[in-house]
Amino acid sequence: MNISTTLTSAIFTVWQAIAPDCIEVLTDNEEAIEICTDGDRLLPYMGFIETPHAWTEYRALCLVHGYRKVIEALAEDPRLQLI
């Protein structure tokens, strides 16, 4: 599965914005990724031009590979070791 830097950067930016509110209750990196991608968080937290591209890529990956596989792949990506 090919995951772009645009998508990982978008997720990391969301994480920086929401981590203080949720880090204490998360048990693993997979949960952190889910929190970042849940509820369309990739859209409102991103203030730069790549936002639509990151969201489109995420949705396309989910359609092709399935939500669970995408979350697992993102959680294993070395660029997204959030916890």
Secondary structure, DSSP 8 states (H G I E B T S, - for coil): ----HHHHHHHHHHHHHHHHHHGGG--SHHHHHHHHHGGGTTTTT--STTHHHHHHHHHHHHHHH-HHHHHHHHHH-GGG---
